Amino acid sequence: SIFAWTRGLEFRGKLDNNQELIDFCHTLEQVCIETVESGKMTKDLAITIKPKVEHGTDYLYTEEFLEAIDENLKKKLGK
């Protein structure tokens, strides 16, 4: 999961005293949370909210979800 990677990178950032990496990890995690809260999520998350789900309405395929994360991260970083 994205959080597994960000937590590992955050730890590396702490070891290396790399505040920029730590901040990036926190930003990416926040973007993930905001993206899911906006209703964009993968099926495994959607079925925890609603037992019957449909693609496009209730969930996104993995690549679509990652594209939404990328888009939101770019906005958050001002790129």
C-alpha positions as CSV (number, residue, x, y, z in Angstrom):
1,S,0.0,0.0,0.0
2,I,1.0,3.6,-0.4
3,F,1.1,4.0,3.4
4,A,3.6,1.1,3.7
5,W,5.9,3.0,1.4
6,T,5.4,6.4,3.0
7,R,6.1,5.0,6.4
8,G,9.3,3.3,5.2
9,L,10.4,6.5,3.5
10,E,9.5,8.6,6.5
11,F,11.7,6.4,8.7
12,R,14.5,6.8,6.1
13,G,14.0,10.5,6.2
14,K,14.4,10.5,10.0
15,L,17.6,8.4,9.8
16,D,19.0,10.8,7.2
17,N,17.7,13.9,8.8
18,N,15.9,14.6,5.6
19,Q,12.9,16.9,6.5
20,E,11.9,17.4,2.8
21,L,11.4,13.6,2.5
22,I,9.4,13.4,5.7
23,D,7.2,16.3,4.7
24,F,6.6,14.7,1.3
25,C,5.5,11.5,3.0
26,H,3.1,13.4,5.2
27,T,1.7,15.3,2.2
28,L,1.2,12.1,0.2
29,E,-0.6,10.4,3.1
30,Q,-2.9,13.4,3.5
31,V,-3.6,13.4,-0.3
32,C,-4.5,9.7,-0.1
33,I,-7.0,10.3,2.8
34,E,-8.5,13.3,1.1
35,T,-8.9,11.4,-2.2
36,V,-10.7,8.5,-0.4
37,E,-12.9,11.0,1.6
38,S,-13.9,12.6,-1.7
39,G,-15.3,9.2,-2.9
40,K,-12.5,8.1,-5.1
41,M,-11.3,4.7,-3.9
42,T,-10.6,1.1,-5.0
43,K,-13.1,-1.7,-4.7
44,D,-11.6,-3.2,-1.6
45,L,-12.3,0.0,0.3
46,A,-15.7,0.7,-1.4
47,I,-17.2,-2.6,-0.2
48,T,-16.4,-1.8,3.4
49,I,-18.8,1.2,3.0
50,K,-21.5,-0.3,0.7
51,P,-22.0,-4.1,0.0
52,K,-22.9,-3.7,-3.6
53,V,-20.7,-1.5,-5.6
54,E,-20.3,-0.6,-9.3
55,H,-17.2,0.5,-11.2
56,G,-17.2,4.2,-12.1
57,T,-19.9,5.1,-9.6
58,D,-18.6,3.6,-6.3
59,Y,-15.0,2.6,-7.0
60,L,-12.1,3.0,-9.4
61,Y,-9.7,0.5,-10.8
62,T,-6.2,0.7,-9.3
63,E,-4.7,2.7,-12.2
64,E,-7.5,5.1,-12.1
65,F,-7.1,5.5,-8.3
66,L,-3.4,6.1,-8.7
67,E,-4.1,8.7,-11.4
68,A,-6.5,10.5,-9.0
69,I,-3.8,10.4,-6.3
70,D,-1.2,11.7,-8.7
71,E,-3.5,14.6,-9.8
72,N,-4.4,15.5,-6.2
73,L,-0.7,15.3,-5.2
74,K,0.3,17.6,-8.0
75,K,-2.3,20.1,-6.9
76,K,-1.2,20.0,-3.3
77,L,2.4,20.5,-4.3
78,G,1.5,23.3,-6.7
79,K,2.8,21.5,-9.8
